[in-house]
Amino acid sequence: MPEHARAMPAWFSYVDLACVVVAGGLWYAFAEIGPWPLIPALAPWAVRLVRLRRPTRRTPFDLPLLLFLLTAGVGVWAAYDQQAAWTKFWLIVGGILLYYALANAEPIGDVRAWLLAFFGASVALYFLARQDWDTYPAKIDALTRLGRALQAPLPAWPGHRWHPNVAGGIMAMMLPFAAWVAAAACYGVWRGRHRRLALVAGLGSFALTLFGVAMSTSRGAWVALVGALLLAGLWAVSAWLSRGSVLRRSWIFPVLLLLALLVLLGIGVAWPGGTGAILETLPGSNVGVGRADLLRNTLTLVRDYPFIGAGLGSFQMLYSTYVLMIHVGFSIHSHNLFLNVSVELGLLALLALIWIWILFAAAAWRGLMGSVTRPGRGVLGAAILSLVIILIHGLADDVLFGSRAVLLLFVPLAFAVPFFPRRERPARRGVALALPLG
């Protein structure tokens, strides 16, 4: 068991997570609250600093996360609308703090996946109860009628309403965790009443989240889920072809993945109208400009602000003023995670994210290809699929960085931390003896 797990009691992980959830909820709900939620969020850091002489555990993602946070700080300085920039900056801070809370919560193990599964189910319930089916009707009439029928007996109450694409993206990234807890409930070690309760909770969370994704009719989320299922299928096929050999699987899976990508590329080329026609079928703005034009025009902004970006929360004003040359807001983001980060924070921020994702991929490969089954390996698979969904959906829509859901951008990273190689510190006595000899 790692040192931090021995030093702090397991219940402290729940306290840490609760503090960050409170802080994130405050930043999410109150745009002008400023840094005050840092008080509950950093309270567990202060406790660890006193007891362990360090505020949090060190992780391989520390440097790229710090780089991304620094670019966000520069983005506040560069932004025209300082209030909007500060609002988004504190949400990014909340997302990083949530990552560290989940990483520090390694002692509670798979309970973290259950918490995320319950969160996805809660989002589904809230979306189904609060969705405005008149303003945002489902893209399938039957689902719109079903949504209105489910909502009819419920009382109306004020509150924030998610855009269906945002809600669908959040539920989609939580669905792998819900699938894992459902599988764990079916094949777990629970007995008697606990087994029945786990089955109801696990299967219920998965079914409710899946139903919520379907009701959102977010085509980007649907495509991302299909991509994650394809990746999982290729992994299963590579296991069957390798017949238990880790060495064979280490090259069979990349070959299968490359073949799948080539097939998808061929479909895009052979599709009538090419990839541009495929882009136009994806969700975009509702004011008459196609998806391909939106992405193409956004690239001009990336070229204009390559180093430090144009500022946090600045996309809508920039796109309307400098690309379309109109005086009213057009689109709040570029409908592409990668381009949106590049426009607002510059290419250095995008490189920080790529650095993070490469580190995650290395840890994921190490964890899945290990010959010995380790605790957390199953949840690691769910985290991999969650990140895959984020990245694929990020090509079609910017659910996370383009909305207040940026709080969830770094959630999957925490489950990869245990699978990095651990570096043991040499004993002080050994170091002291080695210095004179050198």
PANU-450951 format. One line per field, with one value per residue (C-alpha): residue number from 1; residue in three letters; x, y, z. Coordinates in pm, whole numbers. Example, Ala and Ser with C-alpha at 12.3 -4.5 7.8 and 13.67 -1.06 7.14 Angstrom:
REM residues 2
n <- [1_2]
res <- [ala_ser]
east <- [1230_1367]
north <- [-450_-106]
up <- [780_714]
END
This chain:
REM residues 438
n <- [1_2_3_4_5_6_7_8_9_10_11_12_13_14_15_16_17_18_19_20_21_22_23_24_25_26_27_28_29_30_31_32_33_34_35_36_37_38_39_40_41_42_43_44_45_46_47_48_49_50_51_52_53_54_55_56_57_58_59_60_61_62_63_64_65_66_67_68_69_70_71_72_73_74_75_76_77_78_79_80_81_82_83_84_85_86_87_88_89_90_91_92_93_94_95_96_97_98_99_100_101_102_103_104_105_106_107_108_109_110_111_112_113_114_115_116_117_118_119_120_121_122_123_124_125_126_127_128_129_130_131_132_133_134_135_136_137_138_139_140_141_142_143_144_145_146_147_148_149_150_151_152_153_154_155_156_157_158_159_160_161_162_163_164_165_166_167_168_169_170_171_172_173_174_175_176_177_178_179_180_181_182_183_184_185_186_187_188_189_190_191_192_193_194_195_196_197_198_199_200_201_202_203_204_205_206_207_208_209_210_211_212_213_214_215_216_217_218_219_220_221_222_223_224_225_226_227_228_229_230_231_232_233_234_235_236_237_238_239_240_241_242_243_244_245_246_247_248_249_250_251_252_253_254_255_256_257_258_259_260_261_262_263_264_265_266_267_268_269_270_271_272_273_274_275_276_277_278_279_280_281_282_283_284_285_286_287_288_289_290_291_292_293_294_295_296_297_298_299_300_301_302_303_304_305_306_307_308_309_310_311_312_313_314_315_316_317_318_319_320_321_322_323_324_325_326_327_328_329_330_331_332_333_334_335_336_337_338_339_340_341_342_343_344_345_346_347_348_349_350_351_352_353_354_355_356_357_358_359_360_361_362_363_364_365_366_367_368_369_370_371_372_373_374_375_376_377_378_379_380_381_382_383_384_385_386_387_388_389_390_391_392_393_394_395_396_397_398_399_400_401_402_403_404_405_406_407_408_409_410_411_412_413_414_415_416_417_418_419_420_421_422_423_424_425_426_427_428_429_430_431_432_433_434_435_436_437_438]
res <- [met_pro_glu_his_ala_arg_ala_met_pro_ala_trp_phe_ser_tyr_val_asp_leu_ala_cys_val_val_val_ala_gly_gly_leu_trp_tyr_ala_phe_ala_glu_ile_gly_pro_trp_pro_leu_ile_pro_ala_leu_ala_pro_trp_ala_val_arg_leu_val_arg_leu_arg_arg_pro_thr_arg_arg_thr_pro_phe_asp_leu_pro_leu_leu_leu_phe_leu_leu_thr_ala_gly_val_gly_val_trp_ala_ala_tyr_asp_gln_gln_ala_ala_trp_thr_lys_phe_trp_leu_ile_val_gly_gly_ile_leu_leu_tyr_tyr_ala_leu_ala_asn_ala_glu_pro_ile_gly_asp_val_arg_ala_trp_leu_leu_ala_phe_phe_gly_ala_ser_val_ala_leu_tyr_phe_leu_ala_arg_gln_asp_trp_asp_thr_tyr_pro_ala_lys_ile_asp_ala_leu_thr_arg_leu_gly_arg_ala_leu_gln_ala_pro_leu_pro_ala_trp_pro_gly_his_arg_trp_his_pro_asn_val_ala_gly_gly_ile_met_ala_met_met_leu_pro_phe_ala_ala_trp_val_ala_ala_ala_ala_cys_tyr_gly_val_trp_arg_gly_arg_his_arg_arg_leu_ala_leu_val_ala_gly_leu_gly_ser_phe_ala_leu_thr_leu_phe_gly_val_ala_met_ser_thr_ser_arg_gly_ala_trp_val_ala_leu_val_gly_ala_leu_leu_leu_ala_gly_leu_trp_ala_val_ser_ala_trp_leu_ser_arg_gly_ser_val_leu_arg_arg_ser_trp_ile_phe_pro_val_leu_leu_leu_leu_ala_leu_leu_val_leu_leu_gly_ile_gly_val_ala_trp_pro_gly_gly_thr_gly_ala_ile_leu_glu_thr_leu_pro_gly_ser_asn_val_gly_val_gly_arg_ala_asp_leu_leu_arg_asn_thr_leu_thr_leu_val_arg_asp_tyr_pro_phe_ile_gly_ala_gly_leu_gly_ser_phe_gln_met_leu_tyr_ser_thr_tyr_val_leu_met_ile_his_val_gly_phe_ser_ile_his_ser_his_asn_leu_phe_leu_asn_val_ser_val_glu_leu_gly_leu_leu_ala_leu_leu_ala_leu_ile_trp_ile_trp_ile_leu_phe_ala_ala_ala_ala_trp_arg_gly_leu_met_gly_ser_val_thr_arg_pro_gly_arg_gly_val_leu_gly_ala_ala_ile_leu_ser_leu_val_ile_ile_leu_ile_his_gly_leu_ala_asp_asp_val_leu_phe_gly_ser_arg_ala_val_leu_leu_leu_phe_val_pro_leu_ala_phe_ala_val_pro_phe_phe_pro_arg_arg_glu_arg_pro_ala_arg_arg_gly_val_ala_leu_ala_leu_pro_leu_gly]
east <- [0_140_274_-1_-261_-97_-52_-408_-719_-948_-1238_-1033_-1065_-1440_-1383_-1142_-1386_-1675_-1477_-1387_-1744_-1870_-1611_-1684_-2057_-2006_-1792_-2043_-2350_-2220_-2022_-1894_-1796_-1424_-1158_-1364_-1439_-1066_-1120_-1312_-1122_-778_-873_-773_-445_-373_-448_-209_54_41_31_242_447_311_-26_-98_62_295_177_328_68_185_405_169_-124_80_169_-197_-292_-25_-155_-504_-367_-213_-548_-715_-464_-519_-899_-1114_-1396_-1215_-1523_-1592_-1224_-1202_-1518_-1366_-1028_-1175_-1362_-1030_-880_-1174_-1117_-751_-842_-1100_-829_-605_-892_-959_-587_-553_-860_-676_-721_-1097_-1024_-1319_-1560_-1447_-1598_-1925_-1934_-1883_-2148_-2395_-2301_-2377_-2714_-2787_-2709_-2952_-3227_-3172_-3163_-3484_-3659_-3538_-3501_-3696_-3834_-3981_-3658_-3437_-3655_-3495_-3379_-3616_-3984_-4069_-3806_-3941_-4287_-4146_-3952_-4261_-4462_-4201_-4181_-4556_-4626_-4327_-4364_-4185_-3903_-3634_-3282_-3003_-3089_-2820_-2794_-2867_-2521_-2356_-2570_-2517_-2140_-2122_-2334_-2137_-1803_-1954_-2112_-1795_-1781_-2150_-2086_-1798_-2001_-2284_-2041_-1886_-2230_-2305_-1972_-1854_-1800_-2111_-2337_-2695_-2859_-2545_-2537_-2898_-2838_-2524_-2712_-2992_-2752_-2508_-2756_-2985_-2706_-2597_-2950_-3043_-2724_-2760_-3122_-3017_-2757_-3022_-3272_-3016_-2995_-2643_-2501_-2149_-2191_-2337_-2042_-1798_-1967_-1947_-1577_-1518_-1707_-1498_-1178_-1300_-1395_-1050_-894_-1110_-1026_-654_-687_-850_-589_-294_-413_-279_58_134_406_175_-98_146_166_-168_-371_-180_-211_-587_-622_-426_-642_-959_-835_-750_-1099_-1257_-1036_-1138_-1505_-1449_-1282_-1542_-1840_-2042_-1913_-1612_-1537_-1700_-2037_-1983_-1901_-2225_-2424_-2274_-2433_-2330_-2463_-2822_-2767_-2686_-2310_-2202_-1971_-1691_-1702_-1699_-1388_-1216_-1282_-1163_-826_-776_-808_-556_-308_-373_-314_-68_140_-70_-415_-684_-796_-1023_-1388_-1309_-1414_-1766_-1662_-1358_-1542_-1828_-1610_-1301_-1425_-1790_-1755_-2090_-2173_-2381_-2276_-2271_-2128_-1996_-1724_-1573_-1746_-1398_-1209_-864_-930_-1109_-815_-578_-780_-831_-502_-263_-79_126_-191_-281_70_18_-302_-128_151_-112_-283_48_136_-207_-167_171_29_-278_-63_154_-149_-337_-37_97_104_-11_-360_-342_-611_-779_-707_-1076_-1154_-851_-1025_-1334_-1116_-951_-1288_-1403_-1103_-1153_-1511_-1389_-1137_-1368_-1654_-1406_-1365_-1737_-1831_-1661_-1868_-1596_-1370_-1654_-1887_-1887_-1834_-1460_-1466_-1468_-1191_-924_-1135_-1009_-643_-666_-723_-397_-174_-121_12_313_643_727_1067_1207_1402_1747_1801_1971_2251_2332_2344_2568_2814_2815_2903_3257_3333_3235]
north <- [0_344_568_825_552_442_795_925_730_617_829_1142_1073_1125_1453_1565_1479_1645_1967_1981_1904_2190_2426_2314_2351_2706_2797_2632_2800_3149_3314_3607_3423_3450_3260_3201_2833_2772_2778_2447_2300_2355_2268_1899_2020_2210_1901_1688_1961_1956_1578_1460_1775_1782_1918_1645_1344_1403_1265_1243_1493_1772_1958_1959_2053_2340_2449_2441_2641_2900_2940_2985_3260_3431_3384_3587_3867_3861_3846_4144_4039_3994_3877_3595_3502_3483_3271_3019_3031_2928_2644_2520_2545_2343_2077_2041_2023_1753_1553_1571_1477_1166_1083_1123_902_593_431_398_218_132_342_635_465_415_784_882_634_785_1131_1031_890_1212_1417_1199_1248_1624_1649_1452_1656_2002_1975_2237_2023_2328_2527_2221_1951_1612_1544_1246_1339_1022_1104_1458_1321_1070_1342_1559_1265_1183_1547_1613_1489_1679_2028_2316_2477_2732_2623_2590_2401_2214_2225_1868_1839_1936_1696_1421_1471_1458_1143_979_1027_883_586_366_401_311_9_-99_-78_-269_-544_-540_-577_-877_-1053_-902_-1052_-919_-1166_-1160_-823_-631_-816_-728_-365_-351_-502_-249_44_-67_-174_118_373_225_202_553_709_523_634_993_984_850_1119_1395_1297_1436_1286_1380_1184_889_887_905_609_407_492_378_54_-3_43_-199_-449_-427_-488_-796_-927_-874_-1078_-1362_-1354_-1335_-1642_-1511_-1393_-1040_-1005_-1097_-870_-579_-570_-723_-447_-155_-328_-375_-13_111_-99_38_397_328_188_495_720_531_574_947_976_762_933_1149_1500_1379_1453_1795_1630_1414_1725_1889_1601_1672_1914_2273_2622_2702_3022_2906_2844_2486_2287_2274_2654_2702_2488_2645_2997_2904_2803_3164_3271_3006_3152_3504_3413_3121_3189_3310_3288_3552_3511_3287_3306_3527_3301_3435_3798_3723_3501_3745_4056_3943_3648_3722_4099_4131_4304_4029_3702_3400_3086_3058_2812_2647_2310_2157_2106_2128_2442_2614_2563_2687_3003_3103_2988_2936_2635_2598_2504_2252_2103_2075_1877_1655_1598_1494_1255_1095_1033_883_656_535_452_288_69_-29_-109_-315_-499_-604_-979_-951_-827_-525_-351_-80_-238_-274_86_192_42_253_564_488_463_781_974_826_953_1298_1313_1182_1402_1690_1662_1725_1946_2128_2008_2040_2338_2529_2514_2506_2129_2208_2096_1737_1767_1591_1328_1016_1100_1009_641_613_747_410_253_478_325_425_572_477_745_632_621_930_722_570_911_1051_764_795_1162_1136_839_1033]
up <- [0_-89_184_158_206_532_661_621_724_443_567_503_130_155_339_67_-210_-27_17_-352_-458_-240_-389_-744_-688_-564_-865_-1096_-951_-867_-1142_-935_-618_-695_-496_-181_-257_-223_155_171_-126_27_386_332_180_501_712_504_520_900_933_639_568_214_97_-158_-317_-610_-943_-1293_-1415_-1185_-1434_-1734_-1509_-1367_-1720_-1821_-1512_-1590_-1945_-1798_-1573_-1875_-2048_-1773_-1828_-2205_-2192_-2285_-2051_-1721_-1530_-1776_-1776_-1396_-1385_-1623_-1450_-1115_-1285_-1425_-1075_-946_-1211_-1111_-742_-823_-998_-692_-462_-671_-686_-309_-267_-389_-42_-102_-431_-652_-447_-663_-967_-781_-692_-1056_-1168_-922_-1045_-1405_-1299_-1106_-1417_-1612_-1355_-1344_-1722_-1766_-1498_-1608_-1984_-2181_-2460_-2636_-2655_-2715_-2868_-2922_-3275_-3278_-3235_-3045_-2783_-2748_-2680_-2434_-2253_-2219_-2093_-1826_-1722_-1713_-1356_-1213_-1062_-1231_-1032_-1119_-1183_-1435_-1754_-1942_-2317_-2438_-2593_-2263_-2060_-2316_-2310_-1931_-1913_-2194_-2015_-1695_-1871_-1867_-1487_-1467_-1690_-1467_-1145_-1313_-1414_-1066_-913_-1134_-1084_-755_-413_-244_-72_53_100_-4_-336_-410_-317_-534_-828_-801_-760_-1030_-1297_-1215_-1253_-1584_-1726_-1616_-1755_-2084_-2110_-2041_-2320_-2557_-2457_-2508_-2879_-2879_-3195_-3090_-2766_-2958_-3200_-2907_-2737_-3058_-3083_-2724_-2790_-3103_-2902_-2636_-2906_-3066_-2725_-2675_-3024_-2959_-2639_-2833_-3111_-2872_-2676_-2348_-2476_-2358_-2620_-2909_-2777_-2757_-3137_-3238_-3073_-3237_-3576_-3529_-3419_-3723_-3956_-3797_-3839_-4205_-4262_-4103_-4314_-4626_-4538_-4493_-4833_-5011_-4845_-5090_-5038_-4838_-4475_-4509_-4564_-4256_-4050_-4158_-4006_-3662_-3414_-3470_-3436_-3513_-3706_-4052_-4071_-4129_-3905_-4165_-4206_-3828_-3788_-4087_-3961_-3611_-3754_-3862_-3497_-3393_-3643_-3512_-3145_-3151_-2840_-2546_-2700_-2710_-2349_-2147_-2250_-2551_-2837_-2894_-2917_-3132_-3375_-3424_-3451_-3640_-3846_-3924_-3869_-3695_-3367_-3203_-3043_-3271_-3112_-2756_-2861_-3166_-3115_-3102_-2776_-2932_-3135_-2850_-2614_-2883_-2949_-2585_-2428_-2719_-2854_-2535_-2346_-2615_-2586_-2209_-2269_-2524_-2271_-2016_-2256_-2361_-1997_-1943_-2246_-2119_-1775_-1929_-2154_-1860_-1646_-1905_-2044_-1705_-1660_-1298_-1218_-988_-781_-984_-1320_-1408_-1316_-1521_-1824_-1749_-1715_-2051_-2224_-2048_-2180_-2527_-2520_-2414_-2698_-2970_-2856_-2843_-3219_-3271_-2978_-2691_-2397_-2135_-2204_-2371_-2071_-1692_-1722_-1748_-1383_-1515_-1775_-1568_-1388_-1576_-1506_-1137_-1212_-1407_-1127_-949_-1270_-1312_-1199_-845_-772_-435_-252_-137_236_380_524_185_22_293_252_-125_-136_6_-214_-527]
END
